[in-house]
Amino acid sequence: MKKFDVIIIGAGAAGLMCAIEAGKRGRSVLVLEKADKIGKKILISGGGRCNFTNMYTDADNFLSGNPHFCKSALSRYTPWDFVALLESHGLSWTEKTLGQLFCDQKSKAVVQLLHDECDKAGVTIQPSSEIISIKKGDEFLVASEKENYASDSLVIATGGPSIPKMGATDFALQVAETFDIDTVAFSPALVPFVFTIETLDSFIKDLSGISTYVEMSAVKHNKKDAISGGVIKNGVTLSPPFKESILFTHRGISGPAALQVSSYWKLSDEVSINLFPGFDLLEWLKEQQSEHPQAELKTILNYKLPKRLAQKLCEHIITKELSSKTMRQFNESELESIEQQLTQWKLLPSGTEGMRTAEVSLGGVDTDELSSKTLETKKVKGLYFIGEAVDVTGHLGGHNFQWAWASAWCAGQFV
Ligand SMILES: Cc1cc2nc3c(=O)[nH]c(=O)nc-3n(C[C@H](O)[C@H](O)[C@H](O)COP(=O)(O)OP(=O)(O)OC[C@H]3O[C@@H](n4cnc5c(N)ncnc54)[C@H](O)[C@@H]3O)c2cc1C
């Protein structure tokens, strides 16, 4: 049996960062990875360019049973710490939008950086290692298909179950449950919405390929579903609004705003879409009425929205009697009604694409079970959970990697 100070299960973003930090402290570290190569999710991240962090990351960018839990780690390892690491390897970065930082040399260079840092810190990485059992006596005993190992500290960095075809599973929760540690079930997040065949056939399919900038929220009719960062409007709770684009697809609605909202959405919630964010639509409609009294509404909407979308809105969303009129024929309350329909467009998704395409998963090890300073479990000394395995899930835009780096860096100082 081979003995290490630290065994880390999972060679993803969190596992590798933790290995580097522990190795730098002179700990002997073994990383066991099920897949045949390390950092597979990093490789596919950000469309192959790895949105490795977000310069505006803070606790408001995360969903968790305890919204304060992530603060400690995020304050001790910041986006600029990862930027410094990147630059120390001669890599450069670009801010794409909304503080999202991408690696100019692409995802492969980020994985290579982590690999090189592991080498420098004397970390042993063992890919293609399926774990058979984990036991705890005086030390942790980890049996893989190939060998048996022992360690003083054990770090579970196996992520969440999104994209199962990459081998992602809920392994972290299985381990937690064997040690009687509370968990929050994993569920898909940052995932496209799907709709019933009837809704798809009536208008969504015809809009497939159209992208438009919106403000979007999930609508919670159940008052018990109060959400951190949400607002109450006309008696319903809205999730935090996201001002980004949506993309209509042949299955439903995707695009950054939809992915963000999906993390707050539950079955039977509607979504509310403002097609004119930050724009005084009513005032503009009145101006158009005086400038183009003979024009049809759909012609007017064409000025601001993609043509096919304007047409479908008039055919299916705006009530028939309104959309058949010319601008001159509208009275004030009708214009107000049009404004309301276009700025609070309610749709009822039938679900999401699920774990198959989800970028991350909500849930994980209950934060009440962990020290926010060390990420060690309170019940089992020497056992740590980091990264996506913990019930901390980031918004789209580099926040999930920042949580992986930060939580792993913190655990790396203590394992
Ligand atoms: C398509 C896609 C694009 C993404 N793009 C971005 C992005 O641009 N920016 C961003 O911030 N986030 C992005 N994410 C999310 C990000 O990839 C994850 O939040 C992050 O990888 C989590 O890091 P982790 O180390 O906790 O888990 P992972 O990176 O998932 O690593 C877990 C590792 O554990 C291994 N493992 C699992 N089970 C076992 C086991 N039983 N035994 C041994 N090893 C095991 C896995 O093979 C994997 O290597 C993206 C996700 C996807 C799916």
The ligand as an ORCA input file, in Angstrom:
! r2SCAN-3c Opt
* xyz 0 1
  C     -19.601     22.781    -21.496
  C     -19.133     23.464    -20.243
  C     -18.541     24.712    -20.334
  C     -18.145     25.377    -19.181
  N     -17.556     26.592    -19.287
  C     -17.193     27.269    -18.165
  C     -16.514     28.504    -18.258
  O     -16.149     28.957    -19.345
  N     -16.265     29.179    -17.094
  C     -16.594     28.665    -15.851
  O     -16.341     29.312    -14.839
  N     -17.181     27.456    -15.751
  C     -17.468     26.748    -16.862
  N     -18.053     25.516    -16.746
  C     -18.244     24.962    -15.396
  C     -16.901     24.410    -14.885
  O     -16.371     23.536    -15.855
  C     -17.076     23.676    -13.569
  O     -17.749     24.475    -12.642
  C     -15.716     23.301    -13.006
  O     -15.056     22.454    -13.911
  C     -15.850     22.597    -11.668
  O     -14.566     22.197    -11.273
  P     -14.384     20.917    -10.356
  O     -12.912     20.673    -10.291
  O     -15.129     21.067     -9.105
  O     -15.066     19.730    -11.154
  P     -14.644     19.114    -12.605
  O     -13.906     20.095    -13.406
  O     -15.885     18.528    -13.112
  O     -13.618     17.988    -12.185
  C     -13.996     16.809    -11.540
  C     -13.007     15.727    -11.943
  O     -13.259     14.586    -11.142
  C     -13.232     13.438    -11.978
  N     -14.037     12.410    -11.330
  C     -15.390     12.364    -11.224
  N     -15.758     11.252    -10.554
  C     -14.606     10.601    -10.242
  C     -14.340      9.386     -9.554
  N     -15.321      8.625     -9.081
  N     -13.058      9.000     -9.414
  C     -12.031      9.758     -9.909
  N     -12.236     10.912    -10.575
  C     -13.511     11.330    -10.730
  C     -13.801     13.924    -13.297
  O     -13.439     13.066    -14.356
  C     -13.162     15.303    -13.393
  O     -11.908     15.253    -14.004
  C     -18.386     24.795    -17.885
  C     -18.968     23.526    -17.814
  C     -19.327     22.856    -18.971
  C     -19.933     21.487    -18.847
*
